[in-house]
Amino acid sequence: MTPLRQRMLEDMRLRNLSAHTQATYIDQVARFARHFGQSPDRLGPEQIRAYQLYLTDERRLAPRSIIVAIGALRFLYHVTLGRAWDPAQVLPIPKRTKTLPIVLSPEEVVRFLDAVHLPNHRMILTACYAAGLRVTEALRLTVSAIDSHRMVLRVEQGKGKKDRYVMLSPKLLELLREWWCQRRPRHWLFPSQRRDVPMTREAVERACRRAQHRSQLRKRVTPHSLRHSFAVHLLEAGTDVRTIQLLLGHDSLTTTQRYLQISTRSVCATRSPLDLLPCPGHPAAATPSDR
């Protein structure tokens, strides 16, 4: 390990960045260095600009992916190397396109979960939908996180390193009890074959892709799609936005309010003016005088 990489890892640990963020930032900086074949401490604003153009024009990466690379380079040059550049000038953040999340209908959720073959993958994805969990949160659930007396799941160190409680539905509790009787997990609720570490995110995402293919759903389904579906289905059932915000662990209510744009209870509650016409529907048949 190079001294620069070691120093950057130490800087990230001092700021308590998650292990996932640390690995992502190190990977992004390594890609940047390989692109020029030099150590990043020998590169400057001109190379950074050229790399951003490369990611945008040649790689054609989405703004979301470019923002991750920019975040890594900002940390490297501003924190670890202490360069006096203005990050906003040297490393501008591209404007993100506003897209709405993909949401499954309840029938599509059933169809998708039925297409997940392995019980451990099906159980994890069911938990993501039943409690609105991020896949990393579901994978890091422990046996002791299940509180059947209060009917809650304790999510420890979720996004932003925050703990929170989420709902534990009676049906999910029943499924988790069956799962425990079958696998007898000791610490991690969803262990890997080694049993002392949780299952990997990549394994669940692969299972998701295979299940989507088998279910023949045209929508692109990811574990996060199930979390989005959880939020929208609660909203359509009459749950208030503030409660959904707490369950999802969003810092800002604005983040949760975007589900209002795709909730049929909100979007489709108003009648179309076509339905208010005296005789809506097919145009009247043409009379001989119209021909």
N, C-alpha and C positions, 0 to 999 in steps of 0.2 A: 504494500500500500504506500502510495506516495505521501510525502509530508503535507501537500496541499489537500489531498483527499482526507487525511486524518484530521487536519485542522478544521475542515468544513464539517465533518461528522461531529467533532467536539462542539463546534458552534451551534449545530442543530440540536444536540443533546442538551446544551446549556439553556436553550430556548424551549425545551420540552416539546419539540416537534415529534409527531407520531413516527413510528418505525416505517410505515408506508410512505410518508412524505420524505423521510430521509432517503429511503431507497430510490424513490422517484427522482429526487433532486440530483443524487449522485449519478444516476443513469443519464439524465438529461445533460449534465455537465460533461460526462464522458463522451456522449454523442457529439457535442460541440467541439471537444478537443480532437476527436477522431476526424471530424470534417476538415480541419485545417492541418492535422498532423503535428500539432504543437501543444505544449502545456497552456492552459487557459491564462496563466499569469503573464504570458508573453503576448497575449492578444489584447486588442483594444476596441474602441468604439467602431472603427471602420469594419473590423471583422465581425463584430456583433451585428451591425447593420446588414452586412452581406449574408450572414447566417439567417437572419429573420426573413430576408427576401428569398433565400433558398427554401425555407420552410413554407413560405406563402406561395411562391410562384412555381417552384419545381416539385416539391413534395405535395403541394396543395392540401396542407393540413387544415383542419377546421380551426376556427378561432379558439375553441376550448383547448385543443392540444397545444397550440402556440402559446397560450397563456401559461400553461404548465412549464414549458421550456423557459419562458421569460421569468417566471417566478424563481426557477432554479438559478438562472444567471444573475438575477438581481441579488439573490442571497449571496452568491459567490463573490460578486464584485463589490457589493455595498457592505456586507457584513464581514466575510472572511478576509477578503483582500483590502478592504477599507478604502476603495477608490473614491475619489471626491466627485465623481460624475453625478449629474442629476439623473436618477433612474428613469424619471418620466421622459427625459429627452433622449437618452441613449437606448433605453429599453421601453418604448411605448407599448401599451397594451392594446391589442386590436379590439375593435368593437364587436361584441358578441351578438350573433343573430338570436332573436327571440323565437324559441320554438316551444310548442306545447308538448308535455309528456305523453307517451303512449299509454293508454288505459284499456284494460280488458273489461268486457262485460262479465257479470257473475257467471254466465254460462261458459264464456271463454276461459275463465279461471279454472272451472271444473274440468273442461276439456284439456287444458294444458297440464294440470296436475296429474290427470289420469294417464297422460303420455310420458310421465317421468317414471322410468323403469325401476331404478334402484331405490329401495326404501329410505336410505339415509339422505339421498338427494331430494326425494319427495318430501321428507319431513322438514328439511331445512327450508325449502321453498314454500312449504305450507306455513311455516312460522313467519317467514318474511311477509306473506299476505295477511295472516291472521293478526299480527301485531304491528304491522307497518315498519318492519325492521330493515335496515340496510343489511346487505349480505354479510359484511364484515362483523356487524353486531350480532347477527344470528350465529355465525361461526364461532364467536367467542363467548357464547352463552355457557354458563357452567350449570351443573346439576343444582347447586345451591341457589341459583338465580330464580328458581321456580318457587313462588310463594303461593301455595294453594289456599292458605287461610285468607289472605287479602285479595286473592285472584289477580296477582300482578306478576310481571317478569321484571327483574332488575337488570337493566342494561348498564354495564360498567364501562366507563371510558369510551363512550361513543364518539362520534365526530366532534372535534373541538375538545376532546378529552373531558367530556361531561358525562356524569351518571344521570340516569332518569329511570322512571318506572313506566311500563307500558301495560296495556290490558292483557289479561290472560283469559281467553274465552273458555267456557266449559268444554266445548268441543276440542279446542287445542290442548287443554289439560288432559282430556281423555286420550288423545293421540300420543301425547308426550309420555303418559304413563305406560301405554302399550309399547312405545319405543324403548323406554327404560327397562321394561321386563324382558324385551327381546335382546338388547345389546348390553345392558348393565354398565353403562358408562360410569367411570369413577369420578372424574373431575370435569373434563370438557363434555358438554352435552352431545356434541357431534365430533367425536375424535376421528383422526385419520387411522390408517392401519397400524401406525406406531402406538396409538392410544394415549401417548403422553403429549401430543400436540393436536390442535384442532385440524379439521379438514381444510384444504386450501380453497381459496376463492376461485382459482382457475378451474378446479375440478367441478365446482358448482356451475360455473359459467358454461363449461363444455356440456354438462348435463342439460342446461337450459337450451342450448342451441339444438341438441339432439331431440329434446322434447318438442320444441317448436316445429321441427321438421316432421316428426311423427304425427303431431296434432293437426298439421296442415293449416295452421293459422297463418293468415297473410300478414298480420302485424308482427313486427320484430319484438320478441319477448326477451327481456333480461330480468335478473332478480329485482332490479330497481323498478321495472314495470309493475311488479306485484305490490311494491310499496306505494307507487302512484295509485294503483287500483284500490288499495286499502283506503287511501285518503278520499278519493272521489266517491267510493261506495258509502263511506261514512257520511259524507256531505249530502249525498242523495237520500240517505236515510234520516236526515234531519239533525245530525250532530253539528254543533256550532263550530265556527272556524277556529276560535281560540282553543277549544278542547283538542281539535285536530293538531293545532300547532304544538301543544304540549306533548301529545302522543308521538309526533314525528321528531320532536327535538329541534325544531327550527328556532333560530335566534330571533328572526324577524317575522312578524305577522304577514308582511308583504309576500314573503316566500310562499306561505301557505295559501294566500288569497288567489294565487294563480289557478288553483284548482276550481275556483268559481267559474273560470272561463270554459271549462270542459264538463262541468256538472250538468247533466240533463235537467236536473231540478232547477238550475238557474237559467241555463241557455234556452231550454225548450219549454219553459213555463208559460211564455208569452205566445199567444196564438198568431199564426201567420195571417196577414191581411187577405190572403187567398181563401182562408177558411171562413172569412166574414162576408165574402161575396154572396149574393142571393143564389146563384147557380154556378158554383165553382166546378172545376173538373174539365172534361173534354170540351173543346170548342163545338159550338152547334154545327150540325151538318149543313153543308152549303146548299142553298136553294138554287133552283134552275136559273133564277135571275142573277145569281152571283157568279155563274159560270161564264 
